[in-house]
Amino acid sequence: MRHLQLSAFGLWLLAIGFSANSCSSREPKFQQYFVEGEQLYLKSCGNCHQKDGKGLALVYPPLSPSDFMEDNMEDAICMMKKGRKGEMMVNGKMFNQPMPGVPSLTELEIAEIATYIYNSWGHEKGMVEVSQVRTALQKCAY
């Protein structure tokens, strides 16, 4: 069984019955994914993409906002686990810094991170299910 420390923000979200998007976000499963995804994001992704998702200048691309992320959910999921090398256009700017994947992330953890990032900073995609992650990982081209 996993045990994650919740941030004060995460605890507050649970306490108020966080609602970022439609009725599905009011479900306990969504709330759990969102809060655990926040912790996993901060641990595995936040150093480069920053706590606020704004990225780091022209070195690491933003997630907030990100036309690439909005249009390429399956690729974003693949990158979490397998990383990516080469150029990537985000919001009209070219990025060419390799992104290391985190091969130890489970499908559940990737679903939690995806639920967090796809429902933060103005994104409102709703729940990202483990089955969506599994399908995306099976299609990874790299």
PEJO-V404513 format. One record per pair of residues at least 6 apart in sequence whose ideal C-beta (glycine too) atoms are under 8 Angstrom apart, sorted by the first residue. I is the first residue (numbers start at 0). J is the second residue. If there is no record, write none. Layout:
i & j
I & J
I & J
//
This chain:
i & j
1 & 35
3 & 35
3 & 38
3 & 39
4 & 38
5 & 13
5 & 34
5 & 38
6 & 37
6 & 38
6 & 41
8 & 37
9 & 34
9 & 37
9 & 38
12 & 30
12 & 33
12 & 34
13 & 30
13 & 34
16 & 25
16 & 30
17 & 24
17 & 30
17 & 33
18 & 24
18 & 25
19 & 33
19 & 118
19 & 119
19 & 123
20 & 118
20 & 123
20 & 124
20 & 125
21 & 123
21 & 125
23 & 29
23 & 125
23 & 126
24 & 30
24 & 33
24 & 118
24 & 125
24 & 126
26 & 126
28 & 126
29 & 114
29 & 125
29 & 126
32 & 110
32 & 111
32 & 114
32 & 115
32 & 126
32 & 127
33 & 111
33 & 114
33 & 115
33 & 118
35 & 108
35 & 111
36 & 110
36 & 111
36 & 112
36 & 113
36 & 114
36 & 115
36 & 116
37 & 115
37 & 119
39 & 104
39 & 108
39 & 111
39 & 112
39 & 115
40 & 112
40 & 115
40 & 116
41 & 50
43 & 79
43 & 101
43 & 104
43 & 112
44 & 79
44 & 112
44 & 116
47 & 54
47 & 55
47 & 58
47 & 59
47 & 98
48 & 54
48 & 55
48 & 59
48 & 60
48 & 61
48 & 62
49 & 55
49 & 59
51 & 63
51 & 120
52 & 61
52 & 62
52 & 63
52 & 65
52 & 116
52 & 119
52 & 120
53 & 61
53 & 62
53 & 63
54 & 60
54 & 61
54 & 62
54 & 89
57 & 92
57 & 93
57 & 94
58 & 94
58 & 96
59 & 94
59 & 96
59 & 98
60 & 67
60 & 87
60 & 89
60 & 90
60 & 92
60 & 94
61 & 89
61 & 90
62 & 68
62 & 116
62 & 119
62 & 120
63 & 119
63 & 120
63 & 121
63 & 122
64 & 90
64 & 120
64 & 121
65 & 89
65 & 90
66 & 89
66 & 90
66 & 91
67 & 74
67 & 75
67 & 87
67 & 88
67 & 89
67 & 90
68 & 75
68 & 89
68 & 116
68 & 117
68 & 122
69 & 122
72 & 113
72 & 117
72 & 124
72 & 127
72 & 135
73 & 134
73 & 135
73 & 138
74 & 83
75 & 113
75 & 116
76 & 109
76 & 113
76 & 127
76 & 131
76 & 132
76 & 135
76 & 136
77 & 83
77 & 135
77 & 136
77 & 138
77 & 139
77 & 140
77 & 141
78 & 98
78 & 100
79 & 100
79 & 101
79 & 104
79 & 109
79 & 112
79 & 113
80 & 100
80 & 101
80 & 102
80 & 104
80 & 109
80 & 136
80 & 139
81 & 100
81 & 102
81 & 139
81 & 141
82 & 97
82 & 98
82 & 99
82 & 100
83 & 97
83 & 98
83 & 100
83 & 141
84 & 97
84 & 98
85 & 95
86 & 93
86 & 94
86 & 95
87 & 93
87 & 94
87 & 95
88 & 94
104 & 112
106 & 129
106 & 132
106 & 133
106 & 136
107 & 129
109 & 132
109 & 136
110 & 127
110 & 128
110 & 129
110 & 131
110 & 132
113 & 127
113 & 131
113 & 132
114 & 126
114 & 127
116 & 122
117 & 124
117 & 125
117 & 127
118 & 124
118 & 125
//
